């Protein structure tokens, strides 16, 4: 994060009349993008935009993890962080369970 702050500052300083307010916001986005103190974020998102950056970063990581699992899977792969099976595109959908999940359930497909 420190390198991101430094690079952001260097680029902003080269731009004529770059508003200090925007630089402070960019710094906040970088520092708060993990979203939770428990996940290594030194700050919690304090603006809607910072929350959006956090959520998009989180979404990107989840999609990447799902793609990694499904790329190596034959039909279905298990994604341990979510505790769920992941469908591989083009695989048999007959095992997909369309019934609503109960509270706390991680079931994705039927027996």
Biopython code that builds the backbone (N, CA, C, O; Angstrom):
import numpy as np
from Bio.PDB.StructureBuilder import StructureBuilder

atoms = [
    (1, "UNK", "N", (0.821, -1.181, 0.000)),
    (1, "UNK", "CA", (0.000, 0.000, 0.000)),
    (1, "UNK", "C", (0.869, 1.251, 0.000)),
    (1, "UNK", "O", (0.529, 2.258, -0.622)),
    (2, "UNK", "N", (1.989, 1.175, 0.701)),
    (2, "UNK", "CA", (2.876, 2.341, 0.753)),
    (2, "UNK", "C", (3.392, 2.692, -0.640)),
    (2, "UNK", "O", (3.496, 3.867, -0.993)),
    (3, "UNK", "N", (3.711, 1.672, -1.425)),
    (3, "UNK", "CA", (4.175, 1.931, -2.793)),
    (3, "UNK", "C", (3.066, 2.549, -3.638)),
    (3, "UNK", "O", (3.326, 3.424, -4.464)),
    (4, "UNK", "N", (1.835, 2.098, -3.433)),
    (4, "UNK", "CA", (0.702, 2.664, -4.154)),
    (4, "UNK", "C", (0.491, 4.129, -3.821)),
    (4, "UNK", "O", (0.231, 4.946, -4.704)),
    (5, "UNK", "N", (0.603, 4.454, -2.549)),
    (5, "UNK", "CA", (0.470, 5.849, -2.107)),
    (5, "UNK", "C", (1.578, 6.695, -2.728)),
    (5, "UNK", "O", (1.327, 7.789, -3.234)),
    (6, "UNK", "N", (2.804, 6.177, -2.685)),
    (6, "UNK", "CA", (3.948, 6.916, -3.225)),
    (6, "UNK", "C", (3.798, 7.139, -4.727)),
    (6, "UNK", "O", (4.015, 8.249, -5.212)),
    (7, "UNK", "N", (3.433, 6.102, -5.462)),
    (7, "UNK", "CA", (3.273, 6.218, -6.917)),
    (7, "UNK", "C", (2.138, 7.182, -7.257)),
    (7, "UNK", "O", (2.274, 8.014, -8.154)),
    (8, "UNK", "N", (1.035, 7.070, -6.551)),
    (8, "UNK", "CA", (-0.113, 7.951, -6.765)),
    (8, "UNK", "C", (0.291, 9.412, -6.548)),
    (8, "UNK", "O", (-0.077, 10.288, -7.331)),
    (9, "UNK", "N", (1.036, 9.660, -5.497)),
    (9, "UNK", "CA", (1.489, 11.017, -5.188)),
    (9, "UNK", "C", (2.429, 11.537, -6.269)),
    (9, "UNK", "O", (2.309, 12.687, -6.692)),
    (10, "UNK", "N", (3.359, 10.704, -6.720)),
    (10, "UNK", "CA", (4.299, 11.109, -7.770)),
    (10, "UNK", "C", (3.567, 11.507, -9.050)),
    (10, "UNK", "O", (3.871, 12.535, -9.655)),
    (11, "UNK", "N", (2.610, 10.690, -9.453)),
    (11, "UNK", "CA", (1.851, 10.980, -10.677)),
    (11, "UNK", "C", (1.034, 12.255, -10.504)),
    (11, "UNK", "O", (1.011, 13.099, -11.399)),
    (12, "UNK", "N", (0.369, 12.403, -9.372)),
    (12, "UNK", "CA", (-0.460, 13.592, -9.126)),
    (12, "UNK", "C", (0.379, 14.864, -9.131)),
    (12, "UNK", "O", (-0.062, 15.896, -9.636)),
    (13, "UNK", "N", (1.575, 14.798, -8.578)),
    (13, "UNK", "CA", (2.444, 15.983, -8.519)),
    (13, "UNK", "C", (2.930, 16.410, -9.906)),
    (13, "UNK", "O", (3.276, 17.574, -10.114)),
    (14, "UNK", "N", (2.957, 15.481, -10.841)),
    (14, "UNK", "CA", (3.374, 15.825, -12.211)),
    (14, "UNK", "C", (2.240, 16.457, -13.020)),
    (14, "UNK", "O", (2.479, 17.058, -14.067)),
    (15, "UNK", "N", (1.020, 16.321, -12.534)),
    (15, "UNK", "CA", (-0.130, 16.885, -13.240)),
    (15, "UNK", "C", (-0.349, 18.320, -12.778)),
    (15, "UNK", "O", (-0.436, 18.576, -11.577)),
    (16, "UNK", "N", (-0.436, 19.251, -13.711)),
    (16, "UNK", "CA", (-0.637, 20.645, -13.305)),
    (16, "UNK", "C", (-2.004, 20.831, -12.631)),
    (16, "UNK", "O", (-3.029, 20.366, -13.131)),
    (17, "UNK", "N", (-1.990, 21.507, -11.510)),
    (17, "UNK", "CA", (-3.217, 21.865, -10.784)),
    (17, "UNK", "C", (-4.052, 20.663, -10.338)),
    (17, "UNK", "O", (-5.274, 20.768, -10.233)),
    (18, "UNK", "N", (-3.409, 19.530, -10.076)),
    (18, "UNK", "CA", (-4.175, 18.384, -9.573)),
    (18, "UNK", "C", (-4.648, 18.710, -8.158)),
    (18, "UNK", "O", (-3.828, 19.004, -7.288)),
    (19, "UNK", "N", (-5.955, 18.664, -7.917)),
    (19, "UNK", "CA", (-6.493, 19.075, -6.613)),
    (19, "UNK", "C", (-6.009, 18.175, -5.466)),
    (19, "UNK", "O", (-6.053, 16.948, -5.559)),
    (20, "UNK", "N", (-5.559, 18.800, -4.409)),
    (20, "UNK", "CA", (-5.108, 18.069, -3.217)),
    (20, "UNK", "C", (-6.231, 17.205, -2.649)),
    (20, "UNK", "O", (-5.991, 16.121, -2.118)),
    (21, "UNK", "N", (-7.457, 17.704, -2.768)),
    (21, "UNK", "CA", (-8.630, 16.950, -2.297)),
    (21, "UNK", "C", (-8.719, 15.593, -2.987)),
    (21, "UNK", "O", (-8.980, 14.584, -2.332)),
    (22, "UNK", "N", (-8.506, 15.556, -4.296)),
    (22, "UNK", "CA", (-8.576, 14.295, -5.041)),
    (22, "UNK", "C", (-7.430, 13.360, -4.663)),
    (22, "UNK", "O", (-7.609, 12.144, -4.591)),
    (23, "UNK", "N", (-6.265, 13.931, -4.424)),
    (23, "UNK", "CA", (-5.130, 13.106, -4.008)),
    (23, "UNK", "C", (-5.422, 12.457, -2.656)),
    (23, "UNK", "O", (-5.125, 11.280, -2.451)),
    (24, "UNK", "N", (-5.997, 13.218, -1.745)),
    (24, "UNK", "CA", (-6.350, 12.653, -0.430)),
    (24, "UNK", "C", (-7.384, 11.543, -0.580)),
    (24, "UNK", "O", (-7.309, 10.525, 0.108)),
    (25, "UNK", "N", (-8.351, 11.737, -1.479)),
    (25, "UNK", "CA", (-9.344, 10.689, -1.725)),
    (25, "UNK", "C", (-8.693, 9.443, -2.319)),
    (25, "UNK", "O", (-9.005, 8.327, -1.907)),
    (26, "UNK", "N", (-7.794, 9.623, -3.282)),
    (26, "UNK", "CA", (-7.098, 8.477, -3.875)),
    (26, "UNK", "C", (-6.296, 7.720, -2.818)),
    (26, "UNK", "O", (-6.288, 6.489, -2.793)),
    (27, "UNK", "N", (-5.625, 8.467, -1.952)),
    (27, "UNK", "CA", (-4.885, 7.829, -0.858)),
    (27, "UNK", "C", (-5.838, 7.017, 0.022)),
    (27, "UNK", "O", (-5.528, 5.894, 0.419)),
    (28, "UNK", "N", (-6.990, 7.596, 0.315)),
    (28, "UNK", "CA", (-7.972, 6.883, 1.144)),
    (28, "UNK", "C", (-8.437, 5.604, 0.450)),
    (28, "UNK", "O", (-8.567, 4.566, 1.099)),
    (29, "UNK", "N", (-8.687, 5.663, -0.851)),
    (29, "UNK", "CA", (-9.127, 4.472, -1.588)),
    (29, "UNK", "C", (-8.086, 3.362, -1.475)),
    (29, "UNK", "O", (-8.425, 2.199, -1.256)),
    (30, "UNK", "N", (-6.828, 3.731, -1.625)),
    (30, "UNK", "CA", (-5.747, 2.743, -1.554)),
    (30, "UNK", "C", (-5.657, 2.150, -0.145)),
    (30, "UNK", "O", (-5.567, 0.933, 0.015)),
    (31, "UNK", "N", (-5.682, 3.004, 0.862)),
    (31, "UNK", "CA", (-5.514, 2.537, 2.242)),
    (31, "UNK", "C", (-6.710, 1.750, 2.766)),
    (31, "UNK", "O", (-6.555, 0.916, 3.658)),
    (32, "UNK", "N", (-7.896, 2.003, 2.225)),
    (32, "UNK", "CA", (-9.111, 1.358, 2.735)),
    (32, "UNK", "C", (-9.612, 0.228, 1.844)),
    (32, "UNK", "O", (-10.677, -0.329, 2.112)),
    (33, "UNK", "N", (-8.875, -0.127, 0.792)),
    (33, "UNK", "CA", (-9.440, -1.073, -0.173)),
    (33, "UNK", "C", (-9.630, -2.485, 0.376)),
    (33, "UNK", "O", (-10.427, -3.242, -0.179)),
    (34, "UNK", "N", (-8.926, -2.871, 1.450)),
    (34, "UNK", "CA", (-9.163, -4.194, 2.045)),
    (34, "UNK", "C", (-10.471, -4.217, 2.833)),
    (34, "UNK", "O", (-11.024, -5.287, 3.088)),
    (35, "UNK", "N", (-10.958, -3.059, 3.212)),
    (35, "UNK", "CA", (-12.294, -2.925, 3.775)),
    (35, "UNK", "C", (-12.466, -3.235, 5.244)),
    (35, "UNK", "O", (-13.374, -2.695, 5.876)),
    (36, "UNK", "N", (-11.636, -4.076, 5.805)),
    (36, "UNK", "CA", (-11.762, -4.469, 7.210)),
    (36, "UNK", "C", (-10.389, -4.440, 7.858)),
    (36, "UNK", "O", (-9.394, -4.816, 7.237)),
    (37, "UNK", "N", (-10.334, -3.998, 9.095)),
    (37, "UNK", "CA", (-9.065, -3.975, 9.817)),
    (37, "UNK", "C", (-8.487, -5.384, 9.931)),
    (37, "UNK", "O", (-7.271, -5.571, 9.881)),
    (38, "UNK", "N", (-9.372, -6.376, 10.086)),
    (38, "UNK", "CA", (-8.948, -7.770, 10.220)),
    (38, "UNK", "C", (-8.277, -8.290, 8.951)),
    (38, "UNK", "O", (-7.518, -9.258, 9.005)),
    (39, "UNK", "N", (-8.549, -7.661, 7.819)),
    (39, "UNK", "CA", (-7.974, -8.090, 6.539)),
    (39, "UNK", "C", (-6.758, -7.256, 6.161)),
    (39, "UNK", "O", (-6.307, -7.306, 5.016)),
    (40, "UNK", "N", (-6.227, -6.498, 7.096)),
    (40, "UNK", "CA", (-5.011, -5.744, 6.851)),
    (40, "UNK", "C", (-5.215, -4.318, 6.397)),
    (40, "UNK", "O", (-4.256, -3.642, 6.024)),
    (41, "UNK", "N", (-6.442, -3.853, 6.422)),
    (41, "UNK", "CA", (-6.705, -2.476, 6.016)),
    (41, "UNK", "C", (-6.398, -1.531, 7.175)),
    (41, "UNK", "O", (-6.946, -1.700, 8.264)),
    (42, "UNK", "N", (-5.528, -0.534, 6.960)),
    (42, "UNK", "CA", (-5.260, 0.416, 8.040)),
    (42, "UNK", "C", (-6.431, 1.366, 8.291)),
    (42, "UNK", "O", (-6.518, 1.986, 9.351)),
    (43, "UNK", "N", (-7.328, 1.475, 7.315)),
    (43, "UNK", "CA", (-8.505, 2.341, 7.435)),
    (43, "UNK", "C", (-9.741, 1.600, 6.954)),
    (43, "UNK", "O", (-9.655, 0.723, 6.095)),
    (44, "UNK", "N", (-10.879, 1.954, 7.507)),
    (44, "UNK", "CA", (-12.152, 1.465, 6.980)),
    (44, "UNK", "C", (-12.618, 2.433, 5.901)),
    (44, "UNK", "O", (-12.360, 3.631, 6.008)),
    (45, "UNK", "N", (-13.298, 1.948, 4.864)),
    (45, "UNK", "CA", (-13.807, 2.861, 3.839)),
    (45, "UNK", "C", (-14.722, 3.913, 4.472)),
    (45, "UNK", "O", (-15.647, 3.582, 5.214)),
    (46, "UNK", "N", (-14.446, 5.185, 4.167)),
    (46, "UNK", "CA", (-15.203, 6.284, 4.770)),
    (46, "UNK", "C", (-16.001, 7.073, 3.744)),
    (46, "UNK", "O", (-16.642, 8.065, 4.091)),
    (47, "UNK", "N", (-15.972, 6.649, 2.492)),
    (47, "UNK", "CA", (-16.771, 7.301, 1.450)),
    (47, "UNK", "C", (-17.454, 6.212, 0.633)),
    (47, "UNK", "O", (-16.980, 5.076, 0.603)),
    (48, "UNK", "N", (-18.559, 6.541, -0.029)),
    (48, "UNK", "CA", (-19.194, 5.544, -0.892)),
    (48, "UNK", "C", (-18.236, 5.022, -1.967)),
    (48, "UNK", "O", (-18.269, 3.842, -2.317)),
    (49, "UNK", "N", (-17.397, 5.900, -2.479)),
    (49, "UNK", "CA", (-16.454, 5.493, -3.522)),
    (49, "UNK", "C", (-15.412, 4.519, -2.969)),
    (49, "UNK", "O", (-15.050, 3.551, -3.638)),
    (50, "UNK", "N", (-14.933, 4.774, -1.758)),
    (50, "UNK", "CA", (-13.967, 3.862, -1.135)),
    (50, "UNK", "C", (-14.611, 2.503, -0.879)),
    (50, "UNK", "O", (-13.965, 1.468, -1.044)),
    (51, "UNK", "N", (-15.874, 2.502, -0.479)),
    (51, "UNK", "CA", (-16.585, 1.240, -0.278)),
    (51, "UNK", "C", (-16.735, 0.505, -1.604)),
    (51, "UNK", "O", (-16.595, -0.717, -1.659)),
    (52, "UNK", "N", (-17.020, 1.244, -2.669)),
    (52, "UNK", "CA", (-17.144, 0.623, -3.992)),
    (52, "UNK", "C", (-15.819, 0.004, -4.427)),
    (52, "UNK", "O", (-15.802, -1.104, -4.963)),
    (53, "UNK", "N", (-14.708, 0.706, -4.203)),
    (53, "UNK", "CA", (-13.387, 0.158, -4.543)),
    (53, "UNK", "C", (-13.146, -1.126, -3.754)),
    (53, "UNK", "O", (-12.684, -2.122, -4.311)),
    (54, "UNK", "N", (-13.455, -1.103, -2.467)),
    (54, "UNK", "CA", (-13.291, -2.303, -1.635)),
    (54, "UNK", "C", (-14.138, -3.456, -2.172)),
    (54, "UNK", "O", (-13.644, -4.573, -2.325)),
    (55, "UNK", "N", (-15.398, -3.189, -2.453)),
    (55, "UNK", "CA", (-16.298, -4.244, -2.907)),
    (55, "UNK", "C", (-15.872, -4.801, -4.264)),
    (55, "UNK", "O", (-15.945, -6.009, -4.488)),
    (56, "UNK", "N", (-15.431, -3.937, -5.160)),
    (56, "UNK", "CA", (-14.966, -4.404, -6.471)),
    (56, "UNK", "C", (-13.680, -5.212, -6.342)),
    (56, "UNK", "O", (-13.506, -6.206, -7.047)),
    (57, "UNK", "N", (-12.783, -4.806, -5.459)),
    (57, "UNK", "CA", (-11.555, -5.566, -5.221)),
    (57, "UNK", "C", (-11.893, -6.945, -4.661)),
    (57, "UNK", "O", (-11.315, -7.948, -5.078)),
    (58, "UNK", "N", (-12.821, -6.991, -3.725)),
    (58, "UNK", "CA", (-13.255, -8.250, -3.136)),
    (58, "UNK", "C", (-13.924, -9.138, -4.189)),
    (58, "UNK", "O", (-13.639, -10.333, -4.271)),
    (59, "UNK", "N", (-14.802, -8.555, -4.981)),
    (59, "UNK", "CA", (-15.479, -9.299, -6.039)),
    (59, "UNK", "C", (-14.476, -9.865, -7.039)),
    (59, "UNK", "O", (-14.589, -11.018, -7.456)),
    (60, "UNK", "N", (-13.507, -9.059, -7.418)),
    (60, "UNK", "CA", (-12.478, -9.501, -8.352)),
    (60, "UNK", "C", (-11.732, -10.717, -7.805)),
    (60, "UNK", "O", (-11.471, -11.669, -8.541)),
    (61, "UNK", "N", (-11.393, -10.687, -6.535)),
    (61, "UNK", "CA", (-10.699, -11.813, -5.915)),
    (61, "UNK", "C", (-11.551, -13.067, -5.875)),
    (61, "UNK", "O", (-11.049, -14.166, -6.106)),
    (62, "UNK", "N", (-12.835, -12.914, -5.584)),
    (62, "UNK", "CA", (-13.731, -14.069, -5.534)),
    (62, "UNK", "C", (-13.921, -14.689, -6.917)),
    (62, "UNK", "O", (-13.906, -15.911, -7.062)),
    (63, "UNK", "N", (-14.098, -13.849, -7.923)),
    (63, "UNK", "CA", (-14.262, -14.355, -9.293)),
    (63, "UNK", "C", (-12.983, -15.048, -9.744)),
    (63, "UNK", "O", (-13.040, -16.105, -10.373)),
    (64, "UNK", "N", (-11.825, -14.462, -9.426)),
    (64, "UNK", "CA", (-10.546, -15.075, -9.778)),
    (64, "UNK", "C", (-10.425, -16.458, -9.140)),
    (64, "UNK", "O", (-10.033, -17.419, -9.802)),
    (65, "UNK", "N", (-10.765, -16.557, -7.844)),
    (65, "UNK", "CA", (-10.683, -17.844, -7.145)),
    (65, "UNK", "C", (-11.606, -18.872, -7.783)),
    (65, "UNK", "O", (-11.224, -20.030, -7.950)),
    (66, "UNK", "N", (-12.812, -18.460, -8.138)),
    (66, "UNK", "CA", (-13.751, -19.389, -8.773)),
    (66, "UNK", "C", (-13.236, -19.845, -10.128)),
    (66, "UNK", "O", (-13.365, -21.018, -10.481)),
    (67, "UNK", "N", (-12.660, -18.935, -10.883)),
    (67, "UNK", "CA", (-12.122, -19.306, -12.197)),
    (67, "UNK", "C", (-10.934, -20.248, -12.057)),
    (67, "UNK", "O", (-10.777, -21.169, -12.858)),
    (68, "UNK", "N", (-10.100, -20.030, -11.054)),
    (68, "UNK", "CA", (-8.955, -20.913, -10.830)),
    (68, "UNK", "C", (-9.434, -22.325, -10.512)),
    (68, "UNK", "O", (-8.893, -23.300, -11.034)),
    (69, "UNK", "N", (-10.442, -22.435, -9.660)),
    (69, "UNK", "CA", (-10.971, -23.744, -9.284)),
    (69, "UNK", "C", (-11.605, -24.420, -10.480)),
    (69, "UNK", "O", (-11.336, -25.591, -10.748)),
    (70, "UNK", "N", (-12.447, -23.695, -11.206)),
    (70, "UNK", "CA", (-13.157, -24.316, -12.327)),
    (70, "UNK", "C", (-12.220, -24.649, -13.480)),
    (70, "UNK", "O", (-12.510, -25.559, -14.257)),
    (71, "UNK", "N", (-11.108, -23.938, -13.610)),
    (71, "UNK", "CA", (-10.157, -24.225, -14.690)),
    (71, "UNK", "C", (-9.506, -25.585, -14.488)),
    (71, "UNK", "O", (-9.202, -26.275, -15.461)),
    (72, "UNK", "N", (-9.290, -25.976, -13.246)),
    (72, "UNK", "CA", (-8.636, -27.249, -12.986)),
    (72, "UNK", "C", (-9.605, -28.371, -12.678)),
    (72, "UNK", "O", (-9.186, -29.502, -12.433)),
    (73, "UNK", "N", (-10.878, -28.078, -12.688)),
    (73, "UNK", "CA", (-11.870, -29.073, -12.290)),
    (73, "UNK", "C", (-12.442, -29.809, -13.494)),
    (73, "UNK", "O", (-12.443, -29.310, -14.620)),
    (74, "UNK", "N", (-12.924, -31.009, -13.215)),
    (74, "UNK", "CA", (-13.628, -31.784, -14.233)),
    (74, "UNK", "C", (-15.099, -31.781, -13.847)),
    (74, "UNK", "O", (-15.549, -32.648, -13.098)),
    (75, "UNK", "N", (-15.831, -30.834, -14.342)),
    (75, "UNK", "CA", (-17.249, -30.710, -14.018)),
    (75, "UNK", "C", (-17.490, -29.761, -12.863)),
    (75, "UNK", "O", (-18.054, -28.682, -13.042)),
    (76, "UNK", "N", (-17.061, -30.165, -11.680)),
    (76, "UNK", "CA", (-17.251, -29.359, -10.487)),
    (76, "UNK", "C", (-15.935, -29.290, -9.737)),
    (76, "UNK", "O", (-15.188, -30.267, -9.692)),
    (77, "UNK", "N", (-15.654, -28.149, -9.154)),
    (77, "UNK", "CA", (-14.454, -28.007, -8.333)),
    (77, "UNK", "C", (-14.848, -27.463, -6.978)),
    (77, "UNK", "O", (-15.894, -26.827, -6.841)),
    (78, "UNK", "N", (-14.027, -27.705, -5.981)),
    (78, "UNK", "CA", (-14.321, -27.247, -4.625)),
    (78, "UNK", "C", (-13.497, -26.012, -4.313)),
    (78, "UNK", "O", (-12.274, -26.021, -4.453)),
    (79, "UNK", "N", (-14.167, -24.951, -3.890)),
    (79, "UNK", "CA", (-13.493, -23.696, -3.544)),
    (79, "UNK", "C", (-13.486, -23.619, -2.022)),
    (79, "UNK", "O", (-14.509, -23.329, -1.402)),
    (80, "UNK", "N", (-12.310, -23.883, -1.417)),
    (80, "UNK", "CA", (-12.227, -24.037, 0.039)),
    (80, "UNK", "C", (-12.539, -22.766, 0.818)),
    (80, "UNK", "O", (-13.107, -22.851, 1.907)),
    (81, "UNK", "N", (-12.187, -21.589, 0.299)),
    (81, "UNK", "CA", (-12.453, -20.352, 1.034)),
    (81, "UNK", "C", (-13.943, -20.093, 1.196)),
    (81, "UNK", "O", (-14.377, -19.547, 2.211)),
    (82, "UNK", "N", (-14.713, -20.479, 0.213)),
    (82, "UNK", "CA", (-16.170, -20.303, 0.299)),
    (82, "UNK", "C", (-16.846, -21.543, 0.849)),
    (82, "UNK", "O", (-18.007, -21.490, 1.253)),
    (83, "UNK", "N", (-16.133, -22.661, 0.869)),
    (83, "UNK", "CA", (-16.725, -23.912, 1.330)),
    (83, "UNK", "C", (-17.826, -24.376, 0.404)),
    (83, "UNK", "O", (-18.855, -24.882, 0.853)),
    (84, "UNK", "N", (-17.610, -24.203, -0.893)),
    (84, "UNK", "CA", (-18.664, -24.529, -1.853)),
    (84, "UNK", "C", (-18.074, -25.149, -3.113)),
    (84, "UNK", "O", (-16.912, -24.929, -3.454)),
    (85, "UNK", "N", (-18.906, -25.927, -3.792)),
    (85, "UNK", "CA", (-18.523, -26.480, -5.078)),
    (85, "UNK", "C", (-18.814, -25.461, -6.166)),
    (85, "UNK", "O", (-19.809, -24.738, -6.110)),
    (86, "UNK", "N", (-17.939, -25.414, -7.150)),
    (86, "UNK", "CA", (-18.035, -24.443, -8.232)),
    (86, "UNK", "C", (-18.296, -25.184, -9.534)),
    (86, "UNK", "O", (-17.622, -26.163, -9.854)),
    (87, "UNK", "N", (-19.266, -24.712, -10.267)),
    (87, "UNK", "CA", (-19.635, -25.287, -11.554)),
    (87, "UNK", "C", (-18.646, -24.872, -12.627)),
    (87, "UNK", "O", (-18.277, -23.701, -12.717)),
    (88, "UNK", "N", (-18.215, -25.825, -13.439)),
    (88, "UNK", "CA", (-17.350, -25.527, -14.571)),
    (88, "UNK", "C", (-18.224, -25.400, -15.812)),
    (88, "UNK", "O", (-19.016, -26.291, -16.121)),
    (89, "UNK", "N", (-18.074, -24.283, -16.520)),
    (89, "UNK", "CA", (-18.885, -24.025, -17.706)),
    (89, "UNK", "C", (-18.812, -25.201, -18.677)),
    (89, "UNK", "O", (-17.738, -25.727, -18.966)),
    (90, "UNK", "N", (-19.983, -25.595, -19.168)),
    (90, "UNK", "CA", (-20.070, -26.693, -20.120)),
    (90, "UNK", "C", (-20.262, -28.050, -19.465)),
    (90, "UNK", "O", (-20.398, -29.053, -20.165)),
    (91, "UNK", "N", (-20.275, -28.105, -18.130)),
    (91, "UNK", "CA", (-20.445, -29.370, -17.420)),
    (91, "UNK", "C", (-21.924, -29.689, -17.241)),
    (91, "UNK", "O", (-22.794, -28.856, -17.492)),
    (92, "UNK", "N", (-22.182, -30.908, -16.806)),
    (92, "UNK", "CA", (-23.541, -31.398, -16.594)),
    (92, "UNK", "C", (-24.228, -30.609, -15.479)),
    (92, "UNK", "O", (-23.730, -30.544, -14.355)),
    (93, "UNK", "N", (-25.369, -30.017, -15.799)),
    (93, "UNK", "CA", (-26.119, -29.227, -14.817)),
    (93, "UNK", "C", (-27.146, -30.053, -14.053)),
    (93, "UNK", "O", (-27.839, -29.514, -13.191)),
    (94, "UNK", "N", (-27.261, -31.341, -14.343)),
    (94, "UNK", "CA", (-28.306, -32.136, -13.702)),
    (94, "UNK", "C", (-28.120, -32.214, -12.185)),
    (94, "UNK", "O", (-29.082, -32.466, -11.459)),
    (95, "UNK", "N", (-26.894, -32.001, -11.700)),
    (95, "UNK", "CA", (-26.642, -32.051, -10.259)),
    (95, "UNK", "C", (-26.918, -30.717, -9.573)),
    (95, "UNK", "O", (-26.911, -30.648, -8.344)),
    (96, "UNK", "N", (-27.158, -29.670, -10.333)),
    (96, "UNK", "CA", (-27.408, -28.358, -9.738)),
    (96, "UNK", "C", (-28.748, -28.372, -9.013)),
    (96, "UNK", "O", (-29.773, -28.715, -9.603)),
    (97, "UNK", "N", (-28.742, -28.002, -7.750)),
    (97, "UNK", "CA", (-29.942, -28.031, -6.920)),
    (97, "UNK", "C", (-30.593, -26.651, -6.914)),
    (97, "UNK", "O", (-30.014, -25.708, -6.374)),
    (98, "UNK", "N", (-31.786, -26.508, -7.502)),
    (98, "UNK", "CA", (-32.442, -25.203, -7.577)),
    (98, "UNK", "C", (-33.226, -24.825, -6.324)),
    (98, "UNK", "O", (-33.798, -23.736, -6.273)),
    (99, "UNK", "N", (-33.269, -25.692, -5.309)),
    (99, "UNK", "CA", (-34.052, -25.375, -4.118)),
    (99, "UNK", "C", (-33.342, -24.320, -3.281)),
    (99, "UNK", "O", (-32.113, -24.273, -3.254)),
    (100, "UNK", "N", (-34.112, -23.469, -2.593)),
    (100, "UNK", "CA", (-33.506, -22.423, -1.759)),
    (100, "UNK", "C", (-32.638, -23.028, -0.661)),
    (100, "UNK", "O", (-32.931, -24.102, -0.136)),
    (101, "UNK", "N", (-31.581, -22.325, -0.332)),
    (101, "UNK", "CA", (-30.676, -22.788, 0.715)),
    (101, "UNK", "C", (-31.213, -22.421, 2.082)),
    (101, "UNK", "O", (-31.801, -21.354, 2.259)),
    (102, "UNK", "N", (-31.014, -23.295, 3.042)),
    (102, "UNK", "CA", (-31.355, -22.981, 4.420)),
    (102, "UNK", "C", (-30.298, -22.063, 5.013)),
    (102, "UNK", "O", (-29.204, -21.929, 4.466)),
    (103, "UNK", "N", (-30.622, -21.443, 6.113)),
    (103, "UNK", "CA", (-29.682, -20.526, 6.758)),
    (103, "UNK", "C", (-28.399, -21.276, 7.120)),
    (103, "UNK", "O", (-28.436, -22.328, 7.758)),
    (104, "UNK", "N", (-27.262, -20.711, 6.700)),
    (104, "UNK", "CA", (-25.969, -21.312, 6.999)),
    (104, "UNK", "C", (-25.567, -22.433, 6.066)),
    (104, "UNK", "O", (-24.462, -22.963, 6.187)),
    (105, "UNK", "N", (-26.432, -22.809, 5.138)),
    (105, "UNK", "CA", (-26.127, -23.906, 4.223)),
    (105, "UNK", "C", (-25.157, -23.467, 3.141)),
    (105, "UNK", "O", (-25.195, -22.326, 2.682)),
    (106, "UNK", "N", (-24.289, -24.383, 2.737)),
    (106, "UNK", "CA", (-23.345, -24.123, 1.650)),
    (106, "UNK", "C", (-23.631, -25.056, 0.474)),
    (106, "UNK", "O", (-22.826, -25.156, -0.452)),
    (107, "UNK", "N", (-24.763, -25.732, 0.510)),
    (107, "UNK", "CA", (-25.097, -26.701, -0.527)),
    (107, "UNK", "C", (-25.290, -25.997, -1.860)),
    (107, "UNK", "O", (-25.989, -24.987, -1.946)),
    (108, "UNK", "N", (-24.671, -26.535, -2.890)),
    (108, "UNK", "CA", (-24.793, -25.958, -4.221)),
    (108, "UNK", "C", (-25.479, -26.933, -5.158)),
    (108, "UNK", "O", (-26.227, -26.518, -6.044)),
    (109, "UNK", "N", (-25.238, -28.214, -4.979)),
    (109, "UNK", "CA", (-25.859, -29.188, -5.866)),
    (109, "UNK", "C", (-26.381, -30.358, -5.056)),
    (109, "UNK", "O", (-25.963, -30.599, -3.924)),
    (110, "UNK", "N", (-27.301, -31.070, -5.664)),
    (110, "UNK", "CA", (-27.924, -32.207, -5.000)),
    (110, "UNK", "C", (-27.051, -33.451, -5.057)),
    (110, "UNK", "O", (-26.040, -33.477, -5.758)),
    (111, "UNK", "N", (-27.446, -34.481, -4.316)),
    (111, "UNK", "CA", (-26.662, -35.721, -4.273)),
    (111, "UNK", "C", (-26.626, -36.428, -5.609)),
    (111, "UNK", "O", (-26.007, -37.484, -5.733)),
]
sb = StructureBuilder()
sb.init_structure("model")
sb.init_model(0)
sb.init_chain("A")
sb.init_seg("    ")
for serial, (resi, resn, name, xyz) in enumerate(atoms, 1):
    if name == "N":
        sb.init_residue(resn, " ", resi, " ")
    sb.init_atom(name, np.array(xyz, "f"), 0.0, 1.0, " ", f" {name:<3s}", serial, name[0])
structure = sb.get_structure()
